[in-house]
């Protein structure tokens, strides 16, 4: 299934760094997020976009993960020629990540 089926996201930026929060709709989905949405998978998902490292922060009390991705926005808003210089569409793109539905019925 797609990540968007169990979570929503928000994006922020600062300079050439983007961060994406992935928030489970229900607390029961957080373990699935924590197990399958790793920094490595996020970096691979954004191959060619994220030039730097991806760091994952876990926020279990709010059933969320936050990914900080360096060297992602083509130099930053004032330097980038990208149509989405702020990287707001990255959060939607991350929700296309395929994950295994092992939650049962």
C-alpha positions in Angstrom: 0.0 0.0 0.0 1.0 3.6 -0.3 2.2 5.5 2.8 -0.6 8.0 2.2 -3.2 5.4 3.2 -2.0 5.5 6.9 -0.3 8.9 7.2 -0.2 12.5 6.2 2.7 14.9 6.0 4.0 18.4 6.3 7.1 20.0 4.8 9.4 22.9 5.9 12.6 24.3 4.6 15.5 26.4 5.7 18.1 27.3 3.1 19.1 24.2 1.2 17.6 21.8 3.8 14.1 20.4 3.7 12.3 18.6 6.4 9.3 16.3 6.1 7.1 15.2 9.0 5.1 12.0 8.4 2.2 11.7 10.9 0.2 8.5 11.3 -3.6 9.0 11.2 -3.9 6.5 14.0 -1.5 5.6 16.8 -1.8 1.9 15.9 0.0 2.7 12.6 3.1 4.3 14.2 5.0 1.0 14.6 4.6 0.4 10.9 5.9 3.8 10.1 8.9 3.4 12.5 9.7 0.0 11.0 9.4 0.8 7.3 10.0 4.5 6.7 13.7 4.7 7.4 16.2 7.4 6.6 17.7 5.0 4.0 14.4 4.4 2.3 13.6 8.1 2.2 17.0 8.9 0.7 16.6 6.2 -1.9 13.0 7.4 -2.7 14.4 10.9 -3.4 17.5 9.7 -5.4 18.7 12.6 -7.5 16.9 15.2 -5.3 18.6 14.7 -1.9 22.3 15.3 -2.4 23.2 15.2 1.3 22.3 13.1 4.3 18.8 12.2 5.6 18.4 12.2 9.4 15.3 10.7 11.0 13.8 11.9 14.3 11.2 9.8 16.0 8.3 11.4 17.8 6.3 8.5 19.2 4.2 10.6 21.5 2.5 12.2 18.5 2.9 9.1 16.2 5.2 10.9 13.8 8.6 10.8 12.2 10.6 13.9 11.0 13.1 13.6 8.2 15.8 16.4 7.8 17.3 16.2 4.3 20.3 18.4 3.6 21.4 19.6 0.2 17.9 19.1 -1.2 16.6 22.4 -2.5 19.0 23.3 -5.3 20.9 25.8 -3.1 17.9 27.2 -1.3 14.9 29.3 -2.3 16.8 32.4 -3.4 19.3 30.3 -5.5 17.2 27.5 -6.9 15.7 27.5 -10.4 13.2 24.8 -9.4 9.5 25.4 -9.8 9.0 24.3 -6.2 12.0 25.9 -4.6 10.5 25.5 -1.1 10.1 21.8 -1.6 6.5 21.7 -0.5 5.7 19.0 -3.1 8.3 16.7 -1.5 5.9 15.7 1.3 3.3 14.6 -1.2 6.0 12.7 -3.2 7.0 10.9 0.0 3.5 9.7 0.6 3.8 7.7 -2.6 6.3 5.4 -0.9 5.2 1.8 -1.0 5.0 0.0 2.4 3.9 -3.4 3.4 0.6 -3.7 5.1 1.3 -6.1 7.9 -1.3 -4.7 10.3 -3.7 -7.6 9.7 -7.5 -7.1 9.4 
